[in-house]
Each structure stands twice: as C-alpha cells, then as structure tokens.
C-alpha cells in the first residue's frame, strides 16, 4: 500500500483565514513542494498544522502549544486528504475552537469526520466515522447496531477534552470498535490514517532553536531491530550534556554509518562520531553514558558543538532525506529549509530530491536560489490575502526563469493575488530615527 498526501485546507489558523494546497497535478503526485512568500504570510502555518494533525491521529495531547495558533473569536477547521494509490481517497476534517478553562487556554474539538471514496470517476465521499461534540453523538458507516451509551460517550468526550486530544483516534474508542466484527471498514480507515501519521516527518523551527542554542541536533530515526521498532527523534548532544541509556548508544551505532555515507557527499571530507566521556549506573540498574559528538575532517577531530549551525542542521536532516528519497510512503515537512545552508548547496540538495525522491517533501523557504532548480508546478506562493493564502503563479512559460518571473510579479503584479506589500524606504528611515529618539 502506497499512501500520498493529496491536499490540505486551513481555515482561521494564525494569519490564514482560508488557504488550500494541492500536492498533485494532472501528471501525478508531486515529490517536492516548496512554499515561498514574504514574512508573516502563512508559510510556517502549513508545517504547524501538519504537526498538529500528526499528533491528533497518534492520539497525543495537544497542549497549550496549539491553542496559541487560534483566536477566541474564530471557529477553526483543517481538512486533509490522502490517497491510497489505485484504491481510495481518505479525508479527515476537524473543527475546533479556543476556550479558557480555569485560567488556561485549551482547544475544544467541536467535530471530527473521517470520509472515504473509491478512486474512480463519479464516486462521492461517504462518511465512515463522525463525532459531533455539542450533540454528544458519534456515528459509524457500517455499524447501525453499534451504540455507545450516553455515559460511555460522556466519559470518552471528557478524556478527549481533558487531554485536548482526538475523540476518533483515542485508544479507548478503538478498544470498543475491536469488540465488533462488522467494524472492519471503520478500522481500515483508522489504520490507514495511523500509517499516514507514522510516515509523516516534521522539522519545525523549534528544532532549529535547539541547534542555535547549541543544545542538541534532533535527528529523525526509523528502523527495526529484532522485536523493537524505533520511530521518532533522538538527540545528538552538542557537548557532554546529561546521561543517555544504552538504548540510545545502540541507535547511534545503527544510524551514524548511514548518515556519514550521505554527509561526506554533502559536506566533502566530514563525518561525525561520538566518544563516551563517562559511565554510571542508572536508577534502573542499567549503565548510562555521557557522550560527546565530534566531527572529523582530514583525520582531525573537533567537537560538533563548534561546527556551524548550517552543518548541524544538515546533520539533523540527513535521515529525513535518506528516508524520503527511498520510501514512497514517507512525507517530510521542513520549516525554513534554507536557514543556515549555503544557497548553492541548497539548490543542489533540492534538485536531487526533486528529480529522484520516491516520497514527498514539503518545505518553506526564503532563498530564491531554489526557484531556479524547481519546475513551476512544484512551488506554491503565499499571498497578502488571508482569505486566499496559497496560489501557483500563472503565465509562467517553460522558457521563463521562475526566480526572475517571481521577482517581477512582486514588483509589478499580474497575478490573481498580491504577493508582497512593498515597504517605503523613506518611511523605514523615519521610523528608525523616531525609534532612536530619547523620550522628552
């Protein structure tokens, strides 16, 4: 089974009143989608929303992090569609609002809907599972005799509300469904979305902050060993900080050789490794290790802590790139891909991914070098219109340089939406002077 992200629709989240992005064209699914635009025009919102959806599907608590994305006055909505190639299209829609409970901001989920349609002409979406919070009801497509008591619904809803988590994807509901033999249709779509979330890799600006603070480089991993599967983020400490269990040491032994194969091609002559600086007996009775990572150049070792942020970011992204290049089910979403990376190298990396990746890469960027290596259909531009945040440029000919065409569109317009609100240099100069004046 190969599953692709087909589209996303965002309503009333941060500065996006309405925006939609499709990750396919008439020629098929796009393996690369770059999102460009001026600061504060909704690029990072796409990454934030994908991260939120991933955590909802995985049954995780959202916490106050996501309530900060929305305003008290608005009803917010997200809808994503995925496609099981040559089989079906799945849709997940969630409607929610911001509430304040006992002085704490949180998210109240108003409704969740899972729908499916066969990947054939003239097919319509059928609702498979629907939860309506205010009406205290949940309905299933094939389970007319499956009923949860009002008390059971109340308990499940209170758990969802307390945890700020999905009602549909919470484990307690799945346990109830497993008791019904006729629930195969419902369980299938739940499993398909679970698979989608497990294959979704997110690199946020928070990860970049950990690197800039010289704390750690968060590295994505996914591999199986005997009866254990490792999927998530492991820390690469930037300096001897704290103790790690033997489990992490085994992971480093497994992933570093793979990472070095790619790293020394991206940054010629460099590899990374680690030294064990200290060992102690942990509370569990197992050995714990204090490690320090280093880079090697021309046979000489240097603390990884003193490498540039760009190299540390590349290290953090290596496994993302390895996975998405080789696995058609992997979806990687990266915020500010260009941050700290030399623009010519950035263009080479994006070009390789664009021409050879089996999975899907979605990234935001400001560096216009990428526009010279990506075809026009693989770039989405954010606009100044919050009600129509994302567009693809029109009128681009095959002979046009997309970078030059974009800059011209910024200066003279000509697109369906305005792409940039120009800043008056004189006004900026006056503001600098005024801000620097002492108060009377």
WOPEVEN-V241242 format. One record per helix or strand of 2 or more residues. SS is the DSSP state (~ for helix, > for strand). FROM is the first residue (numbers start at 1). TO is the last residue. If there is no record, write none. Layout:
BEGIN
ss=SS from=FROM to=TO
ss=SS from=FROM to=TO
END
This chain:
BEGIN
ss=> from=3 to=13
ss=> from=16 to=22
ss=> from=24 to=25
ss=> from=28 to=29
ss=> from=32 to=36
ss=~ from=43 to=57
ss=~ from=64 to=67
ss=> from=75 to=84
ss=> from=88 to=101
ss=> from=104 to=118
ss=> from=126 to=132
ss=> from=137 to=140
ss=~ from=150 to=163
ss=~ from=171 to=178
ss=~ from=181 to=198
ss=> from=200 to=203
ss=~ from=205 to=212
ss=> from=216 to=225
ss=> from=228 to=237
ss=> from=244 to=245
ss=~ from=246 to=266
ss=> from=270 to=281
ss=> from=287 to=297
ss=> from=300 to=303
ss=~ from=304 to=306
ss=~ from=309 to=326
ss=> from=331 to=334
ss=~ from=343 to=356
ss=> from=360 to=364
ss=~ from=368 to=372
ss=~ from=376 to=378
ss=> from=379 to=382
ss=> from=390 to=391
ss=~ from=402 to=412
ss=~ from=425 to=436
END
